[in-house]
Structures are given as structure tokens and as C-alpha cells.
Amino acid sequence: MVRAVLAFGLMVALTACGGGDAEPNLLNIKQPRTDGPDEFSVLPSKPIEIPQDLAALPPPTPGGTNRTDPTPEADVAVALGGNPAVLSRRGTDGALRAHTGRFGVDPQIREELAAADLEFRRQNDGRLLERIFNVNVYFQAYEPFELDQYRELERLRRAGIRTSGVPPEDTGEE
């Protein structure tokens, strides 16, 4: 009996020396990164072009844009056959903002949603051992709200809605 208690105590002591998570915490978006630069903030600049007439160059504007500055949204619009001038009319998401705000906008929505989410997580914070050992129960708590992609695909197909991202399977009939 004494050996079993000592073995259990030794096992608990060894697990306490684990050193934390081997994988990064990907759910924490604001987690500080100290192991290198942010790979998403580095964009290559466009090649320098010298115009025929140097007088045609716009005057420099400190803090403004440059002809060689990357414009990924405009580049995507051109690649997809669109007009990049449309992007600068009302911002890149002007139509989306106008449509979603057509019934009014609640300026406190972020605070209300954060409070509701915190209350939901408090009510679904896991069992006793999960809380003691700080086990992440995020996915378990939100599982009832999860979208089943296959069931949704079948629902859309039954409704006659084309899903170009997932075309129908080839049945062999021609």
C-alpha cells in the first residue's frame, strides 16, 4: 500500500514538471509573439517604374501613399477582372457595411456580445478536474452551435441552391 501511494505521488510530481503546453495557444489571438517577425505584415513592394515625363509624378506627401506601395485588394480586383477604382469610392467594405447597418447599428454590440459570451462560458466551464487542470473546453462548450458542413450542403442542394465550391458528385450518367 505504501509503495502504491509513493508511486502515485512520484507520478504526480513528475507530471508537475511537464513545462506547459508543447503547442502554441492558437485560440488567443492577442498572444504576444517573441519568436520572430509577423509574417503577415511583410508585403513585397511593387517594382519602381520611371515615367517618360518626371513632371507627371505627383508631389510627395509625408505619411501618404507611394506608387510602389503594395495594394493587395486592388491587385485581387484586377486579377479577378474587376475595377480597382471602385475600392476607393467607399472603402473596401462599404457595401457590406451599408447592407448590414440598414436597420441601425448598436454601438455597444461588442461589449454586449463579450458579456454574453463570458456568461455562457462561465455556465459551461467544464467539470471539476477540467477546471483544476486548466483544460480548454472551448470547443466542447460551443459544440451545439457548430455547423455540420455536410448536412448544410445537403440542405442547400435540396433547396436547389447551386454550390460551386462543392459540385455534385459524378454519378456516371451521361
N, C-alpha and C positions, 0 to 999 in steps of 0.2 A: 504494500500500500504506500509506504514511504517513497519507494522508488518511482511509483506511478506519479505521485504528487511532484517529486523533484523533476521527473522527465517533463511533465506538463509545464512546470514553472520555467524550466530551461527553454522549452519550445516557445513560450510566450515571450521570454526575454530575447530570444533570437529574432522573433518576428518584429519586435520593437526596434531592432537595429536595421530595419529594412531600408531606410533612407528616402522614403517618399515614393512618388509616382515615377515610373520609368518613362511614361508617355507624357507629353505636354497637355495641359488643361485646355482643350480646344473650345470648351463652352464659354470661357471667359474671354470675350473679345478685347477687352481693355487690358489684357495681361501685358506687362512691360516685357519687351524683348531686349535682351542684352547680348545675344549671341551673334549679332551681325546687323547689316542694314535691312531696311524694309524693302523687299524685292518688288513690291507693287508701286513704290514711289519713284522708281527709276524708269524713265522713258527715254528712248533714244531721240535725239533731235533730228530735224529734217536736214538734208544737205543744203549747204549755203549756195545760193544762186546769185550771180551778179547780173543785174538787168542791163540792157543796152544803154539806157539813159539813167545815170545815177541821180539825176534831179527828180526822177519819178519815185524815189524812195520816200516813204513817209518820215516825218521828223521823229527822232527818238522820244519816247515817253517813259520816264523813270517809273518802274513798277508796272508798266503796261505790257502788252504782248509783243512778241517778236515774230518775224516771218519764219524763223526756224523753230519756233516753239511747237512741241507736239500737240496735235489736235485729234485725239483718238476718236471722239464722237463724229467729227466731220469726216475723218478718214473712213469710218464704217459706213456713213451715209453715202459717200461716193462709191465705195466698194459694192454696196447693195443697189446702186443705181438711183440714189436719191439726190436731193439738192441740199448741200451743206448750209446754204444761206438761210434755210428755214429754221435751223437750230438756233440761230442768234436772234430770231424775232421775239420769242417769249421765253427763252431758256429751253433747255433740253427736255424738260418735263412739264412744260406749260399746259399742254392739252390734258395731260393726266391730272395735274393739279386742278384745272378748271372743272374737269368732269367729276372728280372725287369730292370737290368742295361745293358742288352745285346746290346742296341742301344746307350749307353753312358749315363752319368749322369750329370745333370746340377747342379753344386754346389750351385747356387743361387736360387734353386727352392722354398725353404721355404720362402725366402724374397719376391719372385715374387708372390707366392700364397697369402701371407699375404697382400701384397699391393693390389692385385686384389680383395680379399675378403673385405678389408676395403673400397675400392671404390664402390663395389657392395652394401655394407651395407649403405654407405652414400647416394647412389641413392635410396635405399629402406628403409629409416629410419622411416617410419610411418608418420601418419598425425600430424597436429599441436598439438592436445591435447595428443596424444600418446607420443610425444617428451616432452611436458611440464610436464606430469605426469610420465615420465620415464617408460613407458610401454614397456615390452620386445616384439619386433616384429620379433625376430629371426626366429621362425617357419613360420610366415606369409611371410617373405621375401624369404625363401628358399622353400616354398611350390611348386613352379613349378618344382623343381628338385627332389621332393620326389618320391620314388619308391613305386608304388602300388603293394604290395606283391601278391594280388590275381590275378591281371592282368598278372603279371610276371609269376606266377605259371601256368596259363592257356597257356601263350605263350610257356613256356618250354614243357608242355605236348603236345601241337600241333606239336612242333618240334620233338617229340619223345624222349625227354631227360627225363630220369628217375629222379624223385625227391624222394629219400629215406626218407628225413626228413618229407615229406608230401605225404604218399602213396595215391593212388587213393581211392576214397570212394567206399565202398562195394555196388554194385548195386543189390545184391541179386541173380544174375545169377550164376549158377554153372554148 
